[in-house]
Amino acid sequence: MADALQSKLVAALQATHVEVVDVSGGCGAKFEAVIVSPQFEGKKLLQRHRQVLSSVLEANICTGSRSISCIFDAEMNEENSC
């Protein structure tokens, strides 16, 4: 299920990087995700999360709980330039 969710997020958000980890022990009830997308630029954190959750719902992938980090490309570059 994590692979399906990852594929849907890449397609829906034109993401340049997506990591999805099933943290429920394999049953698909809880996921952690890190998503890097140029679509997030200029949007507030709540707007980013809503965009991700909308994509998940449109893909008919239901998960009980989520931990999501939404980053746009420039932020990712800033984090990696230590």
C-alpha positions as CSV (number, residue, x, y, z in Angstrom):
1,M,0.0,0.0,0.0
2,A,2.9,2.4,0.7
3,D,4.1,2.0,-2.9
4,A,0.6,2.7,-4.3
5,L,0.4,5.8,-2.1
6,Q,3.9,7.0,-3.2
7,S,3.0,6.6,-6.9
8,K,-0.3,8.5,-6.4
9,L,1.5,11.4,-4.6
10,V,4.2,11.6,-7.2
11,A,1.7,11.8,-10.0
12,A,-0.8,14.1,-8.3
13,L,1.7,16.6,-6.8
14,Q,4.4,16.5,-9.5
15,A,6.7,15.6,-6.7
16,T,10.4,15.5,-7.2
17,H,10.9,13.3,-4.1
18,V,8.5,11.2,-2.1
19,E,9.2,8.8,0.8
20,V,6.3,6.8,2.3
21,V,6.8,4.5,5.2
22,D,4.1,2.2,6.6
23,V,4.5,2.6,10.4
24,S,1.6,0.4,11.3
25,G,3.5,-2.9,11.1
26,G,2.4,-3.6,7.5
27,C,-1.4,-3.3,7.8
28,G,-1.5,0.1,6.1
29,A,-3.3,2.0,8.9
30,K,-0.6,4.6,9.5
31,F,1.9,6.2,7.2
32,E,4.7,8.7,7.5
33,A,5.5,10.7,4.3
34,V,8.0,13.2,3.2
35,I,7.0,15.0,0.0
36,V,9.0,17.5,-2.0
37,S,7.0,19.3,-4.7
38,P,7.3,22.6,-6.6
39,Q,3.6,23.0,-6.1
40,F,4.1,23.8,-2.4
41,E,6.1,26.9,-3.1
42,G,4.5,30.0,-1.6
43,K,1.8,27.9,0.3
44,K,1.4,27.8,4.0
45,L,1.9,24.5,5.8
46,L,-1.8,23.9,6.3
47,Q,-2.4,24.5,2.5
48,R,0.3,22.0,1.7
49,H,-1.2,19.4,4.0
50,R,-4.7,19.9,2.6
51,Q,-3.3,19.5,-0.9
52,V,-1.7,16.2,0.1
53,L,-4.8,14.9,1.9
54,S,-6.9,15.8,-1.1
55,S,-4.6,13.8,-3.4
56,V,-4.8,10.8,-1.0
57,L,-8.6,11.0,-0.9
58,E,-8.9,11.3,-4.7
59,A,-6.8,8.2,-5.0
60,N,-9.2,6.3,-2.8
61,I,-6.5,5.5,-0.4
62,C,-7.8,5.7,3.2
63,T,-5.3,5.7,6.1
64,G,-6.2,6.1,9.7
65,S,-3.4,8.5,10.6
66,R,-0.6,10.3,8.9
67,S,2.6,12.1,9.6
68,I,3.4,14.4,6.6
69,S,6.3,16.7,5.8
70,C,5.5,18.9,2.8
71,I,8.6,20.7,1.4
72,F,9.1,22.7,-1.8
73,D,12.4,22.3,-3.8
74,A,14.1,25.5,-2.5
75,E,13.5,24.4,1.1
76,M,15.0,21.0,0.4
77,N,18.1,22.6,-1.0
78,E,18.4,24.9,2.1
79,E,18.2,21.9,4.4
80,N,20.9,20.0,2.5
81,S,23.4,23.0,2.3
82,C,25.0,22.7,5.8
